[in-house]
Amino acid sequence: MSNLVYIDGKFVPEEEARVSVFDRGFLYGDGLFETMRAYHGQVFRIDDHLERLYHSSRELKIPLKFERKDLKEAVGDLLEKNKLSEAYLRLTLTRGLHRGSLSFDTGSQPTLVITARELDPYPPSYYQKGIRVIIAGIRQNPFSPLSNHKSLSYLFYLLAREEARDRDASEAILLNSKGEIAEGATSNIFLIINGEAFTPPEQAPLLPGITRKAVIEMLPRLNLSCRICPVPQTRLEEAEEVFITNSLMEVMPVTSVEDRKVGDGTPGPITRSIARAYRELVEEETTSGSKQA
């Protein structure tokens, strides 16, 4: 049976799913997206994902003419119709059709697409052994109005990911113009130094990740403090442990930066305890539904 896709209020088979060649998302990258993960048929922290989407839509003046409850219902229905439990979901919002003017006031209805597929998880060896990351040659722009938003204008991050792939690494870490750590191309980053967690602030700039937020909230319960502050690149050399986060990978240990081992070159005990606690939090919230209301 074909997977269904949600487009502008309708569920259609994915082979019949179409978006106009005149859509501004296609023509100009004029839109936003959210990547979400479902466990037990429930999206973890869906309210946080939608809050980020609505915030970005207001900041970038992209109309979002759907109530939150309707979006949550559409996500739930899509998972149910596709008989998915452990799933990857993507919600894409564009400004709608291009009418010949570059004005934001297009007179078009926004385009909303939601897709859901069975989750293809990262290899278990990544979590057991950790991954290698590089420092990207390109730098994050602290003056860009898009840096804190999950925009469809994604080529910058794809270039960093391609650099990582070309250099046999799993992720690229982006520095800002001051040489401070900003974020990963598709992740947020944490350093453990003298038993304390450090992570860059949103002004670095970075995308305020949903998993990042959950980890920051969770750390005090593990008797760990977290400093949200500028993190110079040189602090990577001091770090006993490093890990990165996003909704699909959860908490991923980093055991090598460029050609230098982090700690003893294996996932550290604090990272492992944070990863366990995060999975426990996910299980609690997606089985009880406490964060789905």
VOGU-3710 file (C-alpha; in Angstrom, 3 decimals, decimal comma):
1> msnlvyidgk> 0,000/0,000/0,000  1,290/3,458/-0,926  2,331/5,899/1,769  0,018/8,874/2,133  1,142/12,502/2,146  -0,760/15,425/3,673  -1,007/18,406/1,315  -3,088/21,478/2,152  -5,721/19,608/4,115  -5,900/16,420/2,032
11> fvpeeearvs> -4,291/12,999/2,266  -3,056/11,746/-1,098  -0,868/8,789/-2,206  2,754/9,917/-2,356  3,048/9,088/-6,067  0,214/11,553/-6,690  1,576/14,260/-4,371  2,361/17,400/-6,362  3,491/20,933/-5,593  3,418/23,607/-8,311
21> vfdrgflygd> 6,626/24,544/-10,146  5,591/28,131/-9,335  5,667/27,519/-5,579  7,960/30,029/-3,875  9,510/27,274/-1,800  10,781/25,707/-5,029  11,690/28,985/-6,728  13,288/30,878/-3,842  13,606/28,580/-0,836  10,883/30,801/0,629
31> glfetmrayh> 9,635/28,571/3,394  10,267/26,638/6,585  10,387/23,033/7,678  10,366/20,912/10,805  11,940/17,471/11,190  10,270/15,382/13,873  10,558/11,890/15,308  7,704/9,693/16,453  7,937/6,975/19,083  5,030/4,606/19,733
41> gqvfriddhl> 3,027/6,628/17,221  3,557/9,893/19,148  5,777/12,783/18,066  8,196/13,712/20,829  7,764/17,356/21,897  5,411/18,173/19,024  4,318/21,338/20,848  7,905/22,592/20,872  8,274/21,836/17,165  5,089/23,742/16,375
51> erlyhssrel> 6,057/26,646/18,617  9,332/26,979/16,688  7,457/26,801/13,383  4,909/29,437/14,404  7,642/31,699/15,801  9,633/31,486/12,563  6,537/32,026/10,430  5,829/35,250/12,337  9,444/36,447/12,165  9,731/35,761/8,427
61> kiplkferkd> 6,138/36,823/7,687  5,143/33,487/6,142  1,399/33,015/6,709  0,475/29,875/8,621  -3,294/29,660/8,377  -3,697/26,462/10,376  -4,561/26,092/14,041  -2,061/24,147/16,109  -4,659/21,570/17,045  -5,372/20,992/13,355
71> lkeavgdlle> -1,681/20,463/12,598  -1,347/18,034/15,502  -4,429/16,180/14,334  -3,041/15,997/10,785  0,259/14,580/12,077  -1,536/11,996/14,193  -3,859/11,009/11,351  -0,930/10,679/8,942  0,904/8,330/11,297  -2,241/6,289/11,808
81> knklseaylr> -3,150/6,092/8,115  0,393/5,010/7,231  0,442/2,544/10,150  3,652/4,034/11,505  4,920/3,777/15,049  8,656/4,609/14,915  8,769/7,286/12,255  10,521/10,246/10,671  8,233/13,164/9,825  8,798/16,365/7,936
91> ltltrglhrg> 6,457/19,352/7,905  7,117/21,852/5,096  5,543/25,305/4,865  6,009/27,722/1,939  4,646/31,158/1,149  2,622/29,637/-1,697  2,508/30,386/-5,400  4,661/33,043/-7,030  2,374/35,587/-8,710  5,046/37,567/-10,546
101> slsfdtgsqp> 6,051/39,865/-7,686  8,845/39,385/-5,162  6,678/41,005/-2,492  5,828/38,945/0,581  2,174/39,822/-0,056  1,625/37,211/-2,768  -2,152/36,892/-2,469  -1,630/33,110/-2,448  -2,519/30,560/0,151  0,533/29,061/1,881
111> tlvitareld> 1,517/25,518/0,924  1,657/22,947/3,726  3,030/19,446/3,228  3,530/16,736/5,868  5,306/13,483/5,091  5,964/10,479/7,313  8,154/7,437/6,761  9,398/4,530/8,794  12,458/5,607/10,751  15,836/4,534/9,376
121> pyppsyyqkg> 17,918/4,857/12,558  21,600/5,633/12,794  23,834/2,538/13,047  24,249/1,241/16,626  28,041/1,425/16,154  27,816/5,219/16,019  26,518/5,269/19,599  28,849/2,514/20,803  32,053/3,958/19,343  31,195/7,615/18,740
131> irviiagirq> 31,614/9,586/15,536  34,238/11,801/13,934  33,429/15,431/13,143  35,346/18,144/11,317  35,485/21,915/11,587  33,832/23,231/8,428  35,696/25,646/6,189  32,613/27,825/5,820  31,416/29,893/8,787  28,063/30,675/10,283
141> npfsplsnhk> 26,885/34,232/9,656  25,796/35,974/12,877  24,128/38,730/10,835  21,915/36,432/8,741  18,192/36,727/9,549  17,835/33,020/8,728  20,394/31,559/11,145  17,904/30,909/13,955  15,219/29,489/11,659  14,784/26,121/9,959
151> slsylfylla> 14,547/27,644/6,510  14,201/25,904/3,155  17,271/27,936/2,110  19,437/25,022/3,200  22,330/24,977/0,703  24,746/26,504/3,231  24,311/23,506/5,539  24,396/21,013/2,678  27,792/22,403/1,649  29,088/21,827/5,175
161> reeardrdas> 27,660/18,286/5,201  29,294/17,562/1,864  32,625/18,778/3,201  32,242/16,359/6,105  31,420/13,494/3,736  34,388/14,316/1,506  36,646/14,204/4,566  35,232/10,916/5,875  33,416/12,471/8,816  29,839/12,204/10,065
171> eaillnskge> 29,179/15,874/10,805  30,639/19,342/10,262  30,912/21,841/13,109  30,357/25,460/12,109  32,265/28,327/13,672  31,095/31,929/13,606  33,099/34,940/12,416  34,762/35,213/15,861  36,062/31,651/15,740  33,505/30,503/18,307
181> iaegatsnif> 31,543/27,280/17,987  28,016/27,822/16,659  26,444/24,465/15,805  26,695/21,386/13,644  25,437/21,461/10,072  22,428/19,416/11,219  22,898/19,379/14,986  23,586/21,261/18,183  26,762/20,653/20,165  27,651/20,192/23,848
191> liingeaftp> 31,093/19,994/25,471  31,839/18,438/28,854  34,712/20,244/30,598  35,608/19,455/34,220  32,282/17,688/34,613  30,265/20,701/33,432  28,293/21,024/30,198  28,886/23,926/27,818  26,759/24,791/24,787  26,681/27,915/22,587
201> peqapllpgi> 23,852/30,463/22,930  21,265/31,126/20,239  23,144/34,332/19,401  26,154/32,245/18,267  24,014/31,904/16,023  22,359/28,509/15,895  19,054/26,795/15,320  17,412/26,342/18,743  17,027/22,571/18,569  14,187/20,730/20,270
211> trkaviemlp> 16,540/17,997/21,511  18,999/20,665/22,688  16,233/22,269/24,731  15,205/18,925/26,253  18,800/18,112/27,209  19,330/21,529/28,824  16,125/21,050/30,850  17,179/17,545/31,855  20,750/18,229/33,019  19,915/19,599/36,500
221> rlnlscricp> 18,029/16,356/37,242  21,310/14,542/36,560  23,129/16,904/38,952  24,915/18,480/36,005  25,242/22,204/35,448  25,078/23,720/31,970  26,660/26,970/30,830  24,991/28,536/27,790  27,751/30,861/26,695  30,147/31,630/23,826
231> vpqtrleeae> 32,437/28,623/23,299  35,765/29,342/21,562  37,038/26,609/19,247  40,032/26,114/21,547  37,721/24,713/24,229  37,341/21,588/22,111  40,917/20,745/23,098  39,958/20,917/26,790  36,797/18,847/26,479  36,754/15,424/28,111
241> evfitnslme> 33,567/14,619/26,206  31,622/16,052/23,273  28,195/15,147/21,959  25,773/16,476/19,360  21,982/16,376/19,270  19,037/16,508/16,920  15,579/14,980/16,825  16,557/11,964/14,736  19,952/11,096/16,252  18,974/12,031/19,823
251> vmpvtsvedr> 22,283/12,215/21,779  25,297/11,238/19,667  28,799/10,904/21,188  31,688/12,565/19,358  35,009/10,804/19,906  37,161/12,587/17,329  37,363/16,217/16,165  39,409/16,532/12,999  42,300/14,151/13,787  42,311/14,626/17,558
261> kvgdgtpgpi> 40,699/12,202/19,979  38,154/13,512/22,450  39,070/12,185/25,886  40,264/8,614/25,524  38,558/8,252/22,151  35,471/6,430/23,463  32,018/7,740/24,491  32,383/9,190/27,973  30,331/8,304/31,062  28,508/11,644/31,233
271> trsiarayre> 27,466/11,457/27,590  26,247/7,890/28,103  24,223/8,898/31,172  22,676/11,840/29,296  21,789/9,582/26,363  20,103/7,078/28,715  18,208/9,818/30,533  17,061/11,336/27,252  15,693/8,001/26,042  13,908/7,543/29,391
281> lveeettsgs> 12,383/11,005/29,001  11,214/10,134/25,486  9,665/6,883/26,687  7,915/8,656/29,552  6,450/11,405/27,402  5,487/9,354/24,341  3,846/6,570/26,314  2,030/8,835/28,796  1,184/11,546/26,252  2,111/14,194/28,816
291> kqa> 3,624/16,533/26,214  1,105/15,888/23,437  -1,753/17,979/24,788
//
